[in-house]
Amino acid sequence: MKKFIKYFLLCFLSISILSAPSHAQEDLSQNYLQRSFFENQLPYLKEQFGNKKQIPEAIEMECLVALSFYPQLKDIPITFLFGKTSATMTAQPKLSSFIKSQDKREYKITINTSESATNILKNLSFNALVGWLGHELAHITQYMEKSNGGLLLTGFSYLIPGFRKKFERETDLIAIQHYMGFALYEGVQYTFCCSGASNSYKAYVHKYYLSPEEIISEIENYYAEMDAK
């Protein structure tokens, strides 16, 4: 499946991402996910990746495309919803999951509907939104590996800035390892350059997440590792 995704990206979705560092343009095929490419594939995406998923119609395509990069989540119950949350998007186990066994958990991804978050999201491209959703799905793959006690410990530890930085950057790396690096890259570039986000929000993203330059570097490193195998 991973080989298929990489081939799919490299062969069918190649156009340059705006403002990418020049060395990345020279060394890598820059892949941009376009809604028009997937419109005729919606029935297939629903069949393959829509099992046990609850998705608002307004972001159905974006969610299903992001899910297609995580085949290990095909049968995991995930609800995507709009609501109030502490960040632009958050991924969490549902509260009811803490009284269930690890393999019976259900998860939710909440897209913030506050005015500030809506202003950030409203001009986000299809590609960048898929990338942000991919970051949240990467969180779910992390949670799946933890016991209920481990989840609680992660929640408390997240309050510590050093842990939060390590955790979020590891999540970005998981998204890159699922071939979502270029979508993630555009989303971060958008945050800093075009989103109209507050300086405090930009400072938060800069502090805790991979920078655009670091994302490109990690993409290069990961693709080089895959090519060497």
Buried (B, 14 or more C-beta within 10 A) or exposed (E): EEEEBBEBBBEEBEEEBEEBEEEBEEBBBBBBBBBEEBEEBBEEBBEBBBEEBEBEEEBBBBBBBBBBBBBEBBEBBBBBBBEEBEEBBBBBBBEEBEEEEBEEBBBBBBBBEEEEBEEBBEEBBBBBBBBBBBBBBBBBBBBBEBEBEEBEEBEEEEEEEEEBEEBBBEBBBBBBBBBBBBBBBBBBBBBBEBBEBEEEBBEBBEEBBBBBBBBBBBBBEBBEEEEEE
